[in-house]
Amino acid sequence: MSPLNPSVAIVDDHPVVLAGARAWFQAAGITVTAAGNDPRIATTPEGLRADVVVLDLQLTDRHTVAWDALAELVAAGRRVIVYTMREDRETALRCLDAGCATFLTKAEGEEHLVAAVRAAAQDLPYVPPALAGAMSANEASDRPRLTEREQEVLLAWFQCESKQLVAARCHLSPRTVEGYIDRVRVRYARAGRPASTKAALVARALQDGLIQLDDL
């Protein structure tokens, strides 16, 4: 698929959500290769054709959160967008820490879901309003707050020659490593301190005490 017309698999247990998302994607020129209420649809031949997986966190059992499904999809190298009714900061940050491409609430609707799929298909970061709020909540300064996993991947990247080596060290796919690094860059850009190169990102991390010179 072309970057503007990627393909997607939708995992959600609400028929109305499935129907609505299908209609939005069809109107946007995005192909839905598989849809249903079981995360295993993403591993079927049709599901594997999808560039992006849109995953609801609560499926069938409304008291159980699909963390295992998210982890398995990310570990398999899939680009996963979490699309959920949950709006709390802890869930959003945990999803990022698990390696999802981005986190959207269902209240954010068509515009953000379509844009997020197109971005994820190109391995580009996308930060919708709810996620931006979660990332910036309670931050009193221009120092971004990184998750432990983001800091781990960032330090590994500073110490390794390539993202492929980082992936091997951290037991992640290269695509997931790229996603972590892109999100760190987004956080710095939103804080008014962009770091578009590796050298600039090292400088920011040193300034903020995220790493020490002895770590390099």
Secondary structure, 3 states (H helix, E strand, C coil): CCCCCCEEEEECCCHHHHHHHHHHHHHHCCEEEEEECCHHHHHCHHHHCCCEEEECCCCCCCCCCCHHHHHHHHHCCCEEEEEECCCCHHHHHHHHHHCCCEEEEHHHHHHHHHHHHHHHHCCCCCCCHHHHHHHHCCCCCCCCCCCHHHHHHHHHHHHCCCHHHHHHHHCCCHHHHHHHHHHHHHHHHHCCCCCCCHHHHHHHHHHCCCCCHHHC
